[in-house]
Amino acid sequence: MTHADLVVTADAVAPSATEAQPGFGVAIRGSRVLAVGPAAGLDAVTGPDTVVEHRPGLLLPGFFDSHNHMLMTGMGMLSPNLGGCKSIAGVLDVVRAAAEHAGPGQWIVTSPAWHESSLAEQRMPTAEELDAAGDGHPVFMRRGGHNVVLSTLAFRLLDVDVTGSEPGATIIRRADGSPTGHIVGTAYVARLAAGLPPVPEARKRQALAHVADAYARAGITSLVEPGLAPDDIDLFRRLGEEGVLRQRVRMMWRIAASDRDIDGAVRALGEEGGLAPFRSEWTSLFGLKLGADGGVETGFYRDAYAHPDDPAYPHGKPLLSPDALRAICTAAAATNWHVGVHCVGDAAIDTVLDAFEAADRVSSLADRRWSLIHMMYPRADHWPRARRLALTVTAQQPLQFALAAGFRQYLGADRARDIEPLQAYLAEIALPVGGGSDSPVAPYEPLVGISSSVTRSTRAAGVVGPEWAISVGAALQMYTSASAWCAFEEDHTGVIAPGMAADLTCLSANILDAPDALGDTEVTWTMAGGQVTYASEGAAR
């Protein structure tokens, strides 16, 4: 008889995250689940050396975030933090403090995890304000993945094209035509960031170790890292081989950010010996990440914005032209790559579906799990097309939680209430729908996303679109087995079952049977691969 190394019992266990089983336990041997069932029935696998522990609360599969920029989040945690700022003065105080400790000529690069809707002035700082606070240091103030504010010195050092001719980019201007310092446009912002001094690998390792601890405290055991460059893919692969990762990292390659990248991307897909999908215990590379549009103020919509940043483009701007998106998707269809495309506005979703249909004519997309990432503003005519292509959605309710006030400002209240319609995803998509955060743009803690999924509560706009709310069980399933399926990991994690990875998290309350307790519930214990990665004080008895 094979005996367990550890038997963990709990007040209740939810093996598939949808139904709580009182008095159950989980037997673990090495890095795998050996057995799960009523605690009394685990006596057969309990030997003299087996450790038996009881954990109050609800034991679940470890949380799996379907869209989490782990490296960017970690780097942001080591950078000047604007997340707690309530005013422009507070933002400038953070920059001023960073300048006081910076070496001669050192760049001040702030964390991207903030939003101007949290500031009393409801605006970005200006280049001139950053000049004064930066005290001679160039300032690069990124907000999420689509926006940056630069000081005047940073404008000059990065040789910013202020003519507005850069495709897909918008230079925000004052009434007199002078730049404010705010630049919108994913691909252009990324190219500007590439002009910063390179980040040493040791710094990236430090950031990843720091964020891994935070994720363990939040119950995260797996995630999809969407949109990495080849060097960072290699770094994660090596960290997995070294055995130092605390979360399983399933990666996507950002192969193209704008039309200028498409020819090279298509060639790269056909190169012998080039970057190729792989899968190992702690890391995998399974997909290509593309972007059709941006975020709150940078989506691409059929109807005009209520408040456009660039009046010349009232519907927003696509990041990739229809021809470019079609070219890379049809090239990928002839390979074994998975493809996921970021699409927020309904016009962007139109272009993605057009490109996927062209790809399907090259090679059937059935069973390939190509995904609509975010799909934040779907319309009724999108669903039949998505079902015919067997597409899935990876949804991020934390974006609605964090950015609802911005969506309401830019789109108007009627459209804003239909952003991230969770109930529609589950009703209209015939396949598992992944749940995630899009950290650092939105909070990474799964319990924040799950709570907002159930209540549709937001950080600054109250309850928005309550008709799209889902049950606790549905939300938990999105954050566990559904996300695992979206990353081709359903044979390895996402449920508690014999032979599956021992990836578990314990909550302080049984939120399946007592959903009203969700707001006060905490993660008390996390295990990944049979190793405890987090335990709160008093979590076991």
C-alpha positions as CSV (number, residue, x, y, z in Angstrom):
1,M,0.0,0.0,0.0
2,T,1.3,3.4,-1.0
3,H,1.1,5.9,1.9
4,A,0.6,9.6,1.8
5,D,3.2,12.1,2.9
6,L,0.4,14.4,4.0
7,V,-3.3,14.2,4.6
8,V,-5.1,17.5,4.8
9,T,-8.7,17.7,6.0
10,A,-10.9,20.7,6.1
11,D,-14.3,21.8,7.2
12,A,-15.2,21.2,3.5
13,V,-13.4,20.3,0.3
14,A,-14.5,21.4,-3.2
15,P,-12.6,19.1,-5.6
16,S,-14.0,20.8,-8.7
17,A,-14.5,24.2,-7.0
18,T,-18.3,24.0,-7.5
19,E,-19.7,21.9,-4.6
20,A,-18.4,21.8,-1.0
21,Q,-18.1,18.3,0.5
22,P,-18.1,18.5,4.3
23,G,-15.7,16.3,6.2
24,F,-13.5,15.5,3.1
25,G,-9.8,15.4,3.0
26,V,-6.9,15.2,0.5
27,A,-4.0,12.8,0.6
28,I,-0.8,14.0,-1.0
29,R,2.3,12.1,-1.9
30,G,5.2,14.0,-3.3
31,S,3.9,16.6,-5.8
32,R,0.7,14.8,-6.6
33,V,-2.7,14.1,-5.1
34,L,-2.9,10.5,-4.0
35,A,-6.6,10.4,-3.0
36,V,-9.5,12.6,-2.2
37,G,-12.7,11.7,-0.3
38,P,-14.3,11.4,3.1
39,A,-11.6,11.8,5.8
40,A,-12.4,8.5,7.4
41,G,-11.8,6.8,4.0
42,L,-8.3,8.1,3.8
43,D,-7.1,5.8,6.6
44,A,-6.0,3.3,4.0
45,V,-3.4,5.7,2.7
46,T,-2.4,7.0,6.1
47,G,0.8,5.4,7.4
48,P,2.9,5.8,10.5
49,D,4.9,8.6,8.9
50,T,2.0,10.4,7.3
51,V,1.4,14.0,8.6
52,V,-2.3,14.7,9.2
53,E,-3.5,18.3,9.4
54,H,-6.8,20.0,9.6
55,R,-7.5,23.4,8.0
56,P,-10.6,25.3,9.0
57,G,-12.6,26.6,6.0
58,L,-12.9,25.5,2.4
59,L,-10.1,23.7,0.6
60,L,-10.1,24.3,-3.2
61,P,-7.9,23.7,-6.2
62,G,-5.3,26.4,-6.4
63,F,-6.3,29.5,-8.2
64,F,-5.3,29.7,-11.9
65,D,-5.2,33.3,-13.3
66,S,-5.8,33.1,-17.1
67,H,-4.2,36.5,-17.8
68,N,-1.6,37.9,-15.5
69,H,1.5,39.9,-16.4
70,M,3.6,38.5,-13.6
71,L,6.9,40.0,-14.6
72,M,5.4,43.5,-15.1
73,T,3.6,43.2,-11.8
74,G,6.8,42.2,-10.0
75,M,8.8,45.0,-11.5
76,G,6.0,47.4,-10.5
77,M,6.3,46.2,-6.9
78,L,9.9,47.2,-6.9
79,S,9.2,50.6,-8.4
80,P,7.8,53.8,-7.0
81,N,4.1,53.0,-6.3
82,L,1.3,55.3,-7.3
83,G,-1.5,53.0,-6.4
84,G,-2.3,54.7,-3.1
85,C,-2.3,58.2,-4.5
86,K,-5.5,60.3,-4.2
87,S,-4.3,63.5,-5.9
88,I,-1.8,64.9,-8.4
89,A,0.1,66.3,-5.4
90,G,0.4,62.7,-4.0
91,V,1.7,61.5,-7.4
92,L,4.3,64.2,-7.5
93,D,5.3,63.5,-3.9
94,V,6.1,59.9,-4.9
95,V,8.2,61.1,-7.9
96,R,9.9,63.7,-5.8
97,A,10.9,61.1,-3.2
98,A,12.2,58.8,-5.9
99,A,14.3,61.6,-7.4
100,E,15.9,62.3,-4.0
101,H,17.2,58.8,-3.9
102,A,18.2,58.4,-7.6
103,G,21.7,58.6,-8.9
104,P,22.9,61.2,-11.4
105,G,20.9,60.8,-14.6
106,Q,18.9,57.9,-13.3
107,W,15.5,57.3,-14.8
108,I,12.4,57.4,-12.6
109,V,10.1,54.6,-13.8
110,T,7.0,54.2,-11.7
111,S,4.7,51.2,-11.2
112,P,2.0,50.8,-13.9
113,A,-0.6,49.7,-11.3
114,W,-2.6,52.9,-10.9
115,H,-5.3,54.9,-12.6
116,E,-6.1,58.6,-12.8
117,S,-9.8,57.9,-11.9
118,S,-8.5,57.4,-8.3
119,L,-7.1,61.0,-8.3
120,A,-9.2,63.9,-7.1
121,E,-8.4,65.9,-10.3
122,Q,-9.4,62.9,-12.5
123,R,-6.5,63.5,-14.9
124,M,-2.9,62.6,-15.6
125,P,0.0,64.7,-14.4
126,T,1.6,66.9,-17.0
127,A,5.1,66.8,-18.4
128,E,5.8,70.1,-16.7
129,E,4.6,68.8,-13.3
130,L,6.9,65.8,-13.7
131,D,9.8,68.1,-14.7
132,A,9.5,70.0,-11.4
133,A,9.1,66.8,-9.2
134,G,11.8,64.9,-11.1
135,D,14.4,67.5,-10.4
136,G,16.5,66.9,-13.5
137,H,15.7,63.1,-13.8
138,P,13.8,61.8,-16.7
139,V,10.4,60.4,-15.6
140,F,8.6,57.5,-17.3
141,M,5.1,57.1,-15.7
142,R,3.4,54.1,-17.3
143,R,-0.3,53.4,-16.6
144,G,-1.3,49.9,-17.4
145,G,-0.1,48.7,-20.8
146,H,-1.5,51.3,-23.1
147,N,-0.6,54.7,-21.6
148,V,2.5,56.6,-20.5
149,V,3.1,60.1,-19.2
150,L,6.6,61.5,-19.8
151,S,8.5,64.4,-18.5
152,T,9.9,66.9,-21.0
153,L,13.4,65.4,-20.6
154,A,12.0,61.9,-21.2
155,F,10.4,63.2,-24.4
156,R,13.7,64.4,-25.6
157,L,15.8,61.4,-24.6
158,L,13.4,58.9,-26.1
159,D,13.1,61.0,-29.3
160,V,9.3,61.0,-29.2
161,D,7.5,61.6,-32.5
162,V,5.3,64.6,-31.5
163,T,3.9,65.0,-35.0
164,G,1.2,62.4,-34.3
165,S,2.2,60.4,-37.4
166,E,2.9,57.2,-35.5
167,P,0.3,54.6,-36.4
168,G,-2.0,53.6,-33.6
169,A,-0.6,56.2,-31.2
170,T,-2.1,59.4,-29.9
171,I,-0.2,62.3,-28.4
172,I,-2.6,64.1,-26.1
173,R,-2.5,67.8,-26.6
174,R,-3.7,71.0,-25.1
175,A,-5.9,73.5,-26.9
176,D,-2.8,75.2,-28.3
177,G,-1.5,72.0,-29.8
178,S,1.3,71.4,-27.3
179,P,1.8,67.9,-25.9
180,T,0.6,67.4,-22.3
181,G,3.0,64.5,-21.8
182,H,0.4,61.8,-22.0
183,I,0.8,59.3,-24.9
184,V,-1.7,56.6,-25.7
185,G,-1.0,53.5,-27.9
186,T,0.1,50.1,-26.8
187,A,2.7,49.4,-29.5
188,Y,4.3,52.8,-29.3
189,V,4.3,52.8,-25.5
190,A,6.1,49.5,-25.7
191,R,8.7,50.8,-28.1
192,L,9.3,53.8,-25.9
193,A,9.7,51.5,-22.9
194,A,12.3,49.5,-24.9
195,G,14.3,52.7,-25.1
196,L,14.8,52.8,-21.3
197,P,18.0,51.4,-19.8
198,P,17.8,47.6,-19.9
199,V,16.7,45.8,-16.7
200,P,19.4,43.4,-15.5
201,E,18.4,39.8,-15.1
202,A,19.2,39.9,-11.4
203,R,16.6,42.6,-11.0
204,K,14.0,40.6,-12.9
205,R,14.7,37.6,-10.7
206,Q,14.3,39.8,-7.6
207,A,11.0,41.1,-8.9
208,L,9.7,37.6,-9.7
209,A,10.6,36.3,-6.2
210,H,8.8,39.2,-4.7
211,V,5.6,38.9,-6.7
212,A,5.6,35.1,-6.2
213,D,5.3,35.6,-2.5
214,A,2.4,38.0,-3.0
215,Y,0.6,35.6,-5.4
216,A,1.1,32.7,-2.9
217,R,-0.6,34.8,-0.2
218,A,-3.5,35.3,-2.7
219,G,-3.8,31.6,-3.4
220,I,-2.5,31.7,-6.9
221,T,-0.7,28.5,-8.0
222,S,-0.8,28.8,-11.8
223,L,-1.1,31.7,-14.3
224,V,-0.9,32.6,-18.0
225,E,1.8,35.1,-18.6
226,P,0.5,36.8,-21.8
227,G,2.7,38.5,-24.2
228,L,6.4,38.0,-23.3
229,A,9.5,38.7,-25.4
230,P,11.8,35.7,-26.2
231,D,14.4,36.7,-23.6
232,D,11.8,36.7,-20.9
233,I,10.3,33.4,-22.0
234,D,13.8,32.0,-21.7
235,L,14.2,33.5,-18.2
236,F,11.0,31.8,-17.0
237,R,12.0,28.5,-18.6
238,R,15.3,28.6,-16.8
239,L,13.7,29.5,-13.5
240,G,11.4,26.5,-13.9
241,E,14.4,24.2,-14.6
242,E,16.1,25.6,-11.5
243,G,13.1,24.7,-9.4
244,V,12.6,28.1,-7.9
245,L,9.2,29.1,-9.3
246,R,6.3,29.1,-6.8
247,Q,3.6,29.3,-9.5
248,R,3.2,27.4,-12.7
249,V,3.8,29.9,-15.6
250,R,2.1,29.2,-18.9
251,M,3.4,31.6,-21.5
252,M,2.3,33.4,-24.6
253,W,4.7,35.0,-27.1
254,R,3.9,38.6,-28.1
255,I,5.0,38.0,-31.7
256,A,3.8,41.3,-33.1
257,A,2.6,44.6,-31.6
258,S,1.9,46.7,-34.8
259,D,1.7,46.4,-38.5
260,R,5.5,47.0,-38.9
261,D,6.1,43.7,-37.0
262,I,3.9,41.5,-39.2
263,D,6.3,40.5,-42.0
264,G,9.0,39.5,-39.4
265,A,6.4,37.6,-37.4
266,V,5.2,35.6,-40.3
267,R,8.8,34.7,-41.2
268,A,9.5,33.7,-37.6
269,L,6.7,31.2,-37.6
270,G,8.3,29.5,-40.6
271,E,11.8,29.5,-39.3
272,E,13.5,26.1,-38.6
273,G,15.0,26.1,-35.1
274,G,13.1,29.2,-34.0
275,L,11.0,29.7,-30.9
276,A,8.5,26.8,-30.6
277,P,5.9,25.6,-28.1
278,F,7.1,23.5,-25.2
279,R,5.7,22.1,-22.0
280,S,7.3,21.2,-18.7
281,E,6.2,20.8,-15.1
282,W,6.5,24.5,-14.1
283,T,6.6,26.3,-17.4
284,S,5.2,26.0,-20.9
285,L,5.0,28.1,-24.0
286,F,1.7,27.4,-25.8
287,G,0.4,30.5,-27.6
288,L,0.9,33.7,-29.6
289,K,-0.5,36.9,-28.1
290,L,-1.8,39.7,-30.4
291,G,-3.7,42.9,-29.7
292,A,-6.5,44.3,-31.8
293,D,-7.1,47.4,-29.6
294,G,-6.3,48.9,-26.2
295,G,-8.2,49.6,-23.0
296,V,-10.6,52.1,-21.5
297,E,-9.8,55.0,-23.8
298,T,-8.0,53.0,-26.4
299,G,-10.6,50.5,-27.5
300,F,-12.0,50.3,-31.0
301,Y,-15.8,50.7,-31.2
302,R,-18.5,50.6,-33.8
303,D,-20.1,53.7,-32.2
304,A,-18.1,56.8,-31.3
305,Y,-16.8,57.4,-27.8
306,A,-18.8,59.7,-25.6
307,H,-15.5,61.4,-24.7
308,P,-12.7,60.6,-27.2
309,D,-9.1,61.6,-26.4
310,D,-8.4,62.1,-30.1
311,P,-11.4,63.8,-31.9
312,A,-9.8,62.8,-35.2
313,Y,-10.5,59.1,-34.3
314,P,-13.8,59.2,-32.4
315,H,-14.2,55.4,-32.6
316,G,-10.7,54.7,-31.3
317,K,-7.8,53.2,-33.2
318,P,-7.1,49.5,-34.0
319,L,-3.6,48.4,-33.0
320,L,-3.3,46.1,-36.0
321,S,-4.9,46.7,-39.4
322,P,-7.4,44.0,-40.6
323,D,-4.9,42.9,-43.3
324,A,-2.1,42.6,-40.7
325,L,-4.2,40.7,-38.2
326,R,-5.5,38.4,-41.0
327,A,-1.9,37.7,-42.2
328,I,-0.5,36.6,-38.9
329,C,-3.6,34.5,-38.0
330,T,-3.6,32.7,-41.3
331,A,0.2,32.0,-40.9
332,A,-0.4,30.7,-37.4
333,A,-3.2,28.5,-38.5
334,A,-0.7,26.4,-40.6
335,T,1.3,25.7,-37.4
336,N,0.5,24.2,-34.1
337,W,0.5,27.5,-32.3
338,H,-2.5,28.6,-30.2
339,V,-3.6,32.2,-30.8
340,G,-5.2,34.6,-28.4
341,V,-6.1,38.2,-29.3
342,H,-6.8,41.1,-27.0
343,C,-10.1,42.7,-28.0
344,V,-12.0,45.2,-25.9
345,G,-14.3,47.2,-28.2
346,D,-17.0,45.6,-30.5
347,A,-15.3,46.8,-33.6
348,A,-12.1,45.2,-32.5
349,I,-14.0,41.9,-31.8
350,D,-15.3,42.2,-35.4
351,T,-11.8,42.3,-36.8
352,V,-10.6,39.4,-34.7
353,L,-13.5,37.2,-35.8
354,D,-12.8,38.2,-39.4
355,A,-9.2,37.2,-39.0
356,F,-10.0,33.9,-37.2
357,E,-12.5,33.0,-39.9
358,A,-9.8,33.5,-42.5
359,A,-7.5,31.3,-40.5
360,D,-10.2,28.6,-40.2
361,R,-10.3,28.5,-44.0
362,V,-6.6,27.6,-44.0
363,S,-6.8,25.0,-41.2
364,S,-9.8,24.2,-39.0
365,L,-9.7,25.9,-35.6
366,A,-11.9,23.2,-34.1
367,D,-10.2,21.8,-30.9
368,R,-7.5,24.4,-31.0
369,R,-8.9,26.7,-28.3
370,W,-8.1,30.0,-29.9
371,S,-9.3,32.7,-27.6
372,L,-10.9,36.1,-27.5
373,I,-8.9,37.8,-24.7
374,H,-11.0,40.2,-22.6
375,M,-13.9,40.5,-25.3
376,M,-15.1,43.2,-23.0
377,Y,-17.9,44.6,-25.2
378,P,-19.4,41.8,-27.2
379,R,-22.6,42.2,-29.3
380,A,-25.3,39.6,-30.1
381,D,-24.0,39.0,-33.6
382,H,-20.6,37.9,-32.2
383,W,-21.7,34.8,-30.4
384,P,-22.8,32.6,-33.4
385,R,-19.5,33.4,-35.1
386,A,-17.5,32.5,-32.0
387,R,-19.4,29.2,-31.5
388,R,-18.9,28.2,-35.1
389,L,-15.1,28.6,-34.7
390,A,-15.1,26.9,-31.3
391,L,-13.5,29.9,-29.7
392,T,-13.3,30.5,-26.0
393,V,-13.0,33.7,-23.9
394,T,-10.6,34.6,-21.1
395,A,-12.4,37.1,-19.0
396,Q,-11.1,39.6,-16.5
397,Q,-13.8,41.0,-14.2
398,P,-11.1,42.8,-12.1
399,L,-10.8,45.2,-15.1
400,Q,-14.4,46.2,-14.7
401,F,-13.9,46.4,-10.9
402,A,-10.9,48.8,-11.3
403,L,-11.8,50.7,-14.4
404,A,-15.6,51.0,-14.4
405,A,-15.5,54.8,-13.7
406,G,-13.2,55.3,-16.7
407,F,-15.4,53.2,-19.0
408,R,-18.4,55.2,-17.9
409,Q,-16.6,58.5,-18.6
410,Y,-15.4,57.5,-22.0
411,L,-18.3,55.3,-23.2
412,G,-21.3,56.6,-21.3
413,A,-23.3,54.8,-18.7
414,D,-25.3,52.6,-21.0
415,R,-22.4,51.0,-22.7
416,A,-20.3,50.8,-19.5
417,R,-22.9,48.6,-17.8
418,D,-22.4,46.0,-20.6
419,I,-18.6,45.8,-20.2
420,E,-17.4,42.3,-19.2
421,P,-20.9,40.6,-19.3
422,L,-19.9,37.4,-17.4
423,Q,-23.3,35.8,-17.5
424,A,-23.3,36.1,-21.3
425,Y,-19.9,34.5,-21.7
426,L,-21.1,31.5,-19.8
427,A,-24.5,31.3,-21.6
428,E,-23.2,31.9,-25.1
429,I,-19.7,30.2,-25.2
430,A,-20.0,26.4,-25.3
431,L,-16.5,25.9,-23.9
432,P,-14.8,26.7,-20.5
433,V,-14.4,30.5,-19.9
434,G,-11.2,31.4,-18.1
435,G,-11.1,33.9,-15.2
436,G,-8.2,36.2,-14.5
437,S,-7.0,39.6,-13.5
438,D,-4.8,41.4,-16.1
439,S,-2.5,42.4,-13.3
440,P,-1.0,44.9,-12.9
441,V,-3.7,46.8,-14.7
442,A,-6.2,45.5,-12.1
443,P,-5.9,43.7,-8.7
444,Y,-4.3,40.3,-8.9
445,E,-6.1,38.8,-5.9
446,P,-8.6,36.2,-7.1
447,L,-11.0,36.8,-4.3
448,V,-11.3,40.4,-5.4
449,G,-12.2,39.3,-8.9
450,I,-14.6,36.5,-7.6
451,S,-16.4,39.0,-5.3
452,S,-16.8,41.5,-8.1
453,S,-18.0,38.7,-10.4
454,V,-20.8,37.8,-7.9
455,T,-21.8,41.3,-6.9
456,R,-20.7,43.4,-9.9
457,S,-19.3,45.9,-7.4
458,T,-16.6,48.2,-8.6
459,R,-13.9,50.3,-6.9
460,A,-15.3,53.8,-7.8
461,A,-18.5,53.4,-9.8
462,G,-20.8,51.3,-7.4
463,V,-22.6,48.3,-8.8
464,V,-22.4,48.2,-12.6
465,G,-24.4,45.8,-14.8
466,P,-25.8,43.5,-12.0
467,E,-27.7,41.5,-14.6
468,W,-24.3,40.0,-15.7
469,A,-23.4,38.7,-12.2
470,I,-22.6,35.0,-11.8
471,S,-22.7,32.6,-8.9
472,V,-19.8,31.9,-6.5
473,G,-19.4,28.4,-7.9
474,A,-19.3,29.6,-11.5
475,A,-16.7,32.3,-10.6
476,L,-14.6,29.7,-8.7
477,Q,-14.7,27.4,-11.7
478,M,-13.5,30.2,-14.0
479,Y,-10.5,30.8,-11.7
480,T,-9.6,27.1,-11.5
481,S,-10.5,24.3,-14.0
482,A,-11.7,26.6,-16.8
483,S,-8.4,28.6,-16.8
484,A,-6.5,25.4,-16.7
485,W,-8.4,24.2,-19.8
486,C,-7.7,27.5,-21.6
487,A,-4.0,26.9,-21.1
488,F,-4.1,23.2,-22.1
489,E,-3.4,22.2,-18.5
490,E,-6.6,20.4,-17.6
491,D,-4.8,17.1,-17.3
492,H,-2.5,18.5,-14.7
493,T,-4.2,21.0,-12.5
494,G,-7.5,22.9,-11.9
495,V,-9.3,20.1,-9.9
496,I,-8.4,18.0,-6.9
497,A,-8.2,14.4,-8.1
498,P,-5.8,11.5,-7.9
499,G,-2.8,12.0,-10.1
500,M,-3.3,15.7,-10.4
501,A,-0.7,18.3,-9.2
502,A,-1.1,19.0,-5.5
503,D,-2.0,22.6,-6.1
504,L,-4.4,23.7,-3.3
505,T,-5.6,26.8,-1.5
506,C,-7.7,27.1,1.6
507,L,-10.2,29.9,2.3
508,S,-11.2,31.0,5.8
509,A,-14.9,30.5,5.0
510,N,-17.0,28.1,2.9
511,I,-18.2,30.7,0.4
512,L,-20.0,28.0,-1.7
513,D,-22.5,27.4,1.0
514,A,-22.3,30.9,2.6
515,P,-21.8,33.4,-0.3
516,D,-22.5,36.3,1.9
517,A,-19.2,35.6,3.7
518,L,-17.3,36.3,0.5
519,G,-16.4,39.9,1.4
520,D,-14.7,38.9,4.7
521,T,-13.0,35.7,3.4
522,E,-9.3,35.4,3.2
523,V,-6.8,32.9,1.8
524,T,-5.2,31.1,4.8
525,W,-3.0,28.4,3.1
526,T,-1.6,27.7,-0.3
527,M,0.3,24.6,-1.7
528,A,1.9,24.3,-5.2
529,G,3.4,21.0,-6.3
530,G,3.1,19.5,-2.8
531,Q,5.1,22.4,-1.2
532,V,3.4,24.9,1.1
533,T,4.0,28.3,-0.4
534,Y,1.9,30.3,2.2
535,A,0.4,29.6,5.6
536,S,-1.2,32.3,7.7
537,E,-0.7,32.2,11.5
538,G,-3.2,29.8,13.1
539,A,-4.3,28.4,9.7
540,A,-4.1,24.8,10.9
541,R,-5.0,22.8,14.0
